């Protein structure tokens, strides 16, 4: 038996459904727990789950405990966190130091810190509370992730900066957001078997999308079909199937930036980032 933890977001439930609900791995059963990504990041610091979804920013802080699977990452273009404000407010980052973020260990917070060079104060909260906080006037600016990027304009907000676009324009690399990591104390043969099972789960998800849609919808924060499908289409892509050389380069570069910014430990740079491969 191996326990896995991931978020209720449509891209994760799309990825894991067949692994959890069908016996894709012959040698062991799996059980799942669903948590908000920042909860998962905090649990990873304790090494709580053998397999976990994790923000890249958090992964860089627990390299001594976990290693990345080649399958399962949310990484791509046009999918980064967005800094938003209330429409017509005219609020600029230059005159605001306190910005709402979906957790201190999220990649969104790391990207914000790289963008501002640390010249702001991060105000952490669950991702779905950020838009209500801005609308109520509790915060003037916030960094949104997940399905919020599809709904913020209809809810009375506007974009200030797309941190994903900024990253892509300045690095010419896709943006690494989140990944699936497995504990380093798990035998590599088992880890590779799990990785293959996860890839098979993704293949089945594309072949039989309707069979799992109810599971995806009942766990999604937003129940609108168009938002759910847009979420999956954006965050599940070729990098989810396999990181490849470009995915590796993007992750390694973000890791180097995180170390220089003090978000990751320099003594972790000698550890391999990816299962079965050196850094």
ROMIZA-420135 format. One line per field, with one value per residue (C-alpha): residue number from 1; residue in three letters; y, z, x. Coordinates in Angstrom, 2 decimals, padded with zeros to 5 digits. Layout:
N
k = (NUM|...) $
r = (ALA|...) $
v = (Y|...) $
w = (Z|...) $
u = (X|...) $
END
This chain:
279
k = (1|2|3|4|5|6|7|8|9|10|11|12|13|14|15|16|17|18|19|20|21|22|23|24|25|26|27|28|29|30|31|32|33|34|35|36|37|38|39|40|41|42|43|44|45|46|47|48|49|50|51|52|53|54|55|56|57|58|59|60|61|62|63|64|65|66|67|68|69|70|71|72|73|74|75|76|77|78|79|80|81|82|83|84|85|86|87|88|89|90|91|92|93|94|95|96|97|98|99|100|101|102|103|104|105|106|107|108|109|110|111|112|113|114|115|116|117|118|119|120|121|122|123|124|125|126|127|128|129|130|131|132|133|134|135|136|137|138|139|140|141|142|143|144|145|146|147|148|149|150|151|152|153|154|155|156|157|158|159|160|161|162|163|164|165|166|167|168|169|170|171|172|173|174|175|176|177|178|179|180|181|182|183|184|185|186|187|188|189|190|191|192|193|194|195|196|197|198|199|200|201|202|203|204|205|206|207|208|209|210|211|212|213|214|215|216|217|218|219|220|221|222|223|224|225|226|227|228|229|230|231|232|233|234|235|236|237|238|239|240|241|242|243|244|245|246|247|248|249|250|251|252|253|254|255|256|257|258|259|260|261|262|263|264|265|266|267|268|269|270|271|272|273|274|275|276|277|278|279) $
r = (UNK|UNK|UNK|UNK|UNK|UNK|UNK|UNK|UNK|UNK|UNK|UNK|UNK|UNK|UNK|UNK|UNK|UNK|UNK|UNK|UNK|UNK|UNK|UNK|UNK|UNK|UNK|UNK|UNK|UNK|UNK|UNK|UNK|UNK|UNK|UNK|UNK|UNK|UNK|UNK|UNK|UNK|UNK|UNK|UNK|UNK|UNK|UNK|UNK|UNK|UNK|UNK|UNK|UNK|UNK|UNK|UNK|UNK|UNK|UNK|UNK|UNK|UNK|UNK|UNK|UNK|UNK|UNK|UNK|UNK|UNK|UNK|UNK|UNK|UNK|UNK|UNK|UNK|UNK|UNK|UNK|UNK|UNK|UNK|UNK|UNK|UNK|UNK|UNK|UNK|UNK|UNK|UNK|UNK|UNK|UNK|UNK|UNK|UNK|UNK|UNK|UNK|UNK|UNK|UNK|UNK|UNK|UNK|UNK|UNK|UNK|UNK|UNK|UNK|UNK|UNK|UNK|UNK|UNK|UNK|UNK|UNK|UNK|UNK|UNK|UNK|UNK|UNK|UNK|UNK|UNK|UNK|UNK|UNK|UNK|UNK|UNK|UNK|UNK|UNK|UNK|UNK|UNK|UNK|UNK|UNK|UNK|UNK|UNK|UNK|UNK|UNK|UNK|UNK|UNK|UNK|UNK|UNK|UNK|UNK|UNK|UNK|UNK|UNK|UNK|UNK|UNK|UNK|UNK|UNK|UNK|UNK|UNK|UNK|UNK|UNK|UNK|UNK|UNK|UNK|UNK|UNK|UNK|UNK|UNK|UNK|UNK|UNK|UNK|UNK|UNK|UNK|UNK|UNK|UNK|UNK|UNK|UNK|UNK|UNK|UNK|UNK|UNK|UNK|UNK|UNK|UNK|UNK|UNK|UNK|UNK|UNK|UNK|UNK|UNK|UNK|UNK|UNK|UNK|UNK|UNK|UNK|UNK|UNK|UNK|UNK|UNK|UNK|UNK|UNK|UNK|UNK|UNK|UNK|UNK|UNK|UNK|UNK|UNK|UNK|UNK|UNK|UNK|UNK|UNK|UNK|UNK|UNK|UNK|UNK|UNK|UNK|UNK|UNK|UNK|UNK|UNK|UNK|UNK|UNK|UNK|UNK|UNK|UNK|UNK|UNK|UNK|UNK|UNK|UNK|UNK|UNK|UNK|UNK|UNK|UNK|UNK|UNK|UNK) $
v = (000.00|003.46|006.71|009.62|013.20|015.68|018.71|018.65|020.77|019.27|018.74|016.54|014.54|014.06|012.73|010.43|009.08|005.81|005.17|005.43|003.74|000.97|-001.42|-000.06|-001.06|-004.78|-004.86|-002.50|-000.64|003.13|005.36|009.08|012.22|015.56|018.83|022.43|022.84|024.87|022.16|019.67|021.90|022.02|018.26|017.72|019.49|016.65|013.95|012.92|011.23|008.77|010.49|014.07|016.93|019.84|023.37|023.67|026.39|024.00|021.11|023.09|023.24|019.47|018.02|015.94|014.15|013.97|013.55|014.51|012.07|012.63|012.40|014.59|018.12|021.28|023.17|025.12|028.42|030.84|029.26|031.31|033.16|036.59|039.69|041.27|044.33|045.64|047.09|050.82|051.00|052.00|050.32|049.64|047.27|050.09|051.76|048.59|046.44|043.97|041.47|038.49|035.17|031.58|030.39|031.21|027.94|028.25|028.89|031.91|033.47|032.59|034.20|037.30|037.61|037.22|039.85|042.41|041.42|040.76|044.33|043.39|041.64|038.39|037.96|034.21|032.72|029.91|030.58|030.90|033.63|036.07|037.46|038.01|039.78|042.19|042.80|043.57|046.01|043.97|043.75|045.93|043.34|039.56|036.70|034.25|030.65|027.61|028.23|031.80|032.89|031.98|033.88|037.00|039.41|038.40|038.93|042.57|042.32|043.14|041.98|043.99|041.58|038.04|036.48|033.58|035.93|037.83|034.57|033.37|036.71|037.00|033.34|031.91|028.89|027.35|028.10|025.26|025.45|022.12|018.52|015.04|013.98|010.67|010.17|009.31|006.49|004.50|001.81|003.10|000.05|000.82|004.52|003.78|001.38|004.09|006.56|004.14|003.62|007.37|007.70|004.90|006.72|009.85|007.85|006.36|009.79|010.95|007.77|007.71|011.31|010.92|007.96|010.11|013.48|013.23|012.58|015.61|017.87|016.89|017.73|020.95|024.27|025.71|023.53|025.22|022.76|025.31|026.31|022.68|021.77|024.94|024.13|020.63|021.81|024.48|022.61|019.09|019.03|017.32|018.28|016.43|013.22|013.70|016.66|016.14|018.22|021.56|020.80|019.86|023.10|025.21|023.50|023.66|027.36|028.13|026.14|028.21|031.42|030.14|029.38|032.84|034.46|032.51|030.36|027.12|025.74|025.99|022.70|020.92|021.75|018.47|016.36|014.97|016.71|013.99|010.31|008.09|010.97|013.36|017.11) $
w = (000.00|-000.89|000.07|-002.36|-001.87|-004.51|-004.96|-005.91|-008.98|-012.29|-013.69|-010.69|-010.53|-014.33|-013.89|-010.91|-011.45|-013.18|-010.95|-007.87|-009.17|-011.27|-010.31|-012.69|-010.51|-009.85|-006.78|-004.50|-003.96|-003.60|-001.38|-001.96|000.08|-001.48|-000.04|-001.09|-002.63|000.26|002.70|000.51|000.54|004.33|004.61|002.31|004.82|007.20|004.54|005.38|002.12|000.04|-003.13|-003.24|-005.50|-004.67|-005.84|-007.41|-004.92|-002.06|-003.77|-003.79|000.02|000.52|-001.92|000.88|001.26|-002.25|-005.90|-008.95|-011.17|-014.91|-015.27|-013.68|-013.75|-014.35|-016.54|-019.72|-021.42|-020.97|-017.63|-015.01|-011.94|-012.53|-010.34|-010.30|-008.88|-008.76|-012.13|-012.37|-009.11|-010.84|-008.08|-009.13|-007.68|-007.22|-004.52|-002.81|-000.56|000.77|-001.83|-001.27|-002.32|-002.35|000.19|001.03|-000.41|-003.76|-007.04|-007.39|-004.33|-005.58|-008.97|-007.30|-005.19|-008.25|-010.09|-007.26|-006.14|-002.72|-002.32|-001.07|001.83|000.97|002.67|002.48|002.24|000.46|-003.28|-003.54|-000.87|-002.81|-005.17|-002.35|-000.35|-003.21|-003.90|-000.21|-000.11|002.39|-000.21|-003.24|-005.14|-005.23|-007.15|-008.54|-009.69|-010.81|-012.22|-010.91|-014.06|-016.06|-013.87|-012.45|-015.19|-014.87|-011.12|-011.43|-011.49|-014.07|-014.81|-013.60|-014.51|-015.85|-014.04|-016.48|-019.45|-017.61|-016.95|-020.55|-022.02|-019.77|-019.88|-023.11|-021.01|-019.96|-016.40|-013.85|-011.46|-009.72|-009.91|-008.49|-006.13|-004.45|-001.24|-001.69|000.86|-001.49|-003.49|-006.98|-008.64|-006.87|-007.69|-011.39|-011.35|-009.81|-012.44|-015.22|-013.56|-013.43|-017.12|-017.92|-015.83|-017.92|-021.15|-020.00|-018.98|-022.58|-023.91|-021.48|-020.29|-019.71|-017.33|-014.70|-015.27|-012.25|-009.98|-011.41|-011.11|-007.56|-006.34|-008.33|-006.49|-009.59|-010.97|-014.37|-017.19|-019.36|-016.51|-015.65|-019.24|-019.77|-016.59|-017.81|-021.31|-019.94|-017.18|-018.65|-021.68|-023.20|-020.18|-017.95|-019.85|-019.78|-018.72|-021.44|-021.93|-022.09|-018.91|-017.15|-018.25|-017.03|-013.62|-013.19|-014.05|-011.62|-008.96|-009.54|-009.26|-006.08|-004.49|-005.35|-003.95|-000.70|-001.36|-001.53|000.30|-001.53|000.01|-001.92|-005.32|-005.41|-005.13|-008.28|-009.13|-011.28|-010.67|-012.25|-013.42|-012.09|-012.00) $
u = (000.00|001.29|-000.46|-000.48|-001.59|-002.64|-004.88|-008.58|-007.78|-008.98|-005.48|-004.54|-007.76|-007.50|-003.97|-004.55|-008.07|-007.19|-004.20|-006.41|-009.56|-008.01|-005.23|-002.59|000.35|000.41|002.64|000.72|-002.53|-002.75|-004.86|-005.34|-005.85|-006.78|-005.49|-004.90|-001.47|-000.07|-001.16|000.69|003.77|003.71|003.22|006.20|008.45|007.57|007.90|004.34|003.31|005.36|004.08|002.85|001.89|004.17|004.92|008.36|009.26|008.47|010.25|013.47|013.31|012.79|015.30|016.77|013.41|011.88|012.81|010.72|008.88|009.26|005.47|002.81|004.21|002.22|004.67|004.15|003.52|000.65|-000.24|001.61|000.29|-001.25|-001.07|-004.54|-006.32|-009.87|-010.94|-010.31|-008.36|-005.14|-003.09|000.51|003.06|005.54|003.43|002.13|004.28|001.67|000.46|-001.85|-000.30|-001.65|000.93|004.54|005.83|004.04|005.83|003.55|005.19|008.67|007.95|006.54|009.69|011.90|009.84|009.95|013.45|011.95|010.66|007.21|005.49|003.70|000.33|-000.45|-003.95|-005.77|-005.84|-009.63|-009.70|-007.52|-010.16|-012.72|-009.99|-009.31|-012.99|-013.60|-010.67|-008.64|-005.86|-005.21|-003.16|-003.07|-001.47|-004.02|-003.50|-005.51|-009.01|-009.06|-007.23|-010.35|-012.81|-011.11|-012.23|-015.88|-015.60|-014.49|-010.70|-008.05|-004.53|-001.54|001.26|001.20|004.16|004.19|004.54|007.29|009.14|008.81|009.92|012.97|014.08|012.62|011.66|008.33|007.26|007.48|004.51|003.96|005.13|004.71|007.50|008.30|010.26|013.92|013.70|011.43|013.23|014.00|012.43|009.14|009.48|009.97|007.03|004.87|006.05|005.06|001.69|001.11|001.95|-000.51|-003.12|-002.61|-002.89|-006.19|-007.45|-007.12|-008.73|-011.67|-012.28|-016.02|-015.66|-013.99|-015.62|-017.94|-014.95|-013.15|-016.19|-017.17|-013.67|-013.19|-013.62|-015.32|-018.13|-018.53|-017.83|-016.06|-013.72|-012.93|-012.14|-010.08|-008.15|-007.27|-006.38|-004.04|-002.23|-002.10|000.19|003.22|005.36|002.88|003.57|007.34|009.48|012.06|015.18|013.34|011.42|014.64|016.32|013.41|013.34|017.11|017.12|014.28|016.15|019.31|017.28|015.61|018.99|020.33|017.17|017.47|014.39|016.39|019.39|022.69|023.86|021.08|022.60|024.55|021.37|019.72|016.46|014.88|014.16|016.80|018.96|021.59|021.08) $
END
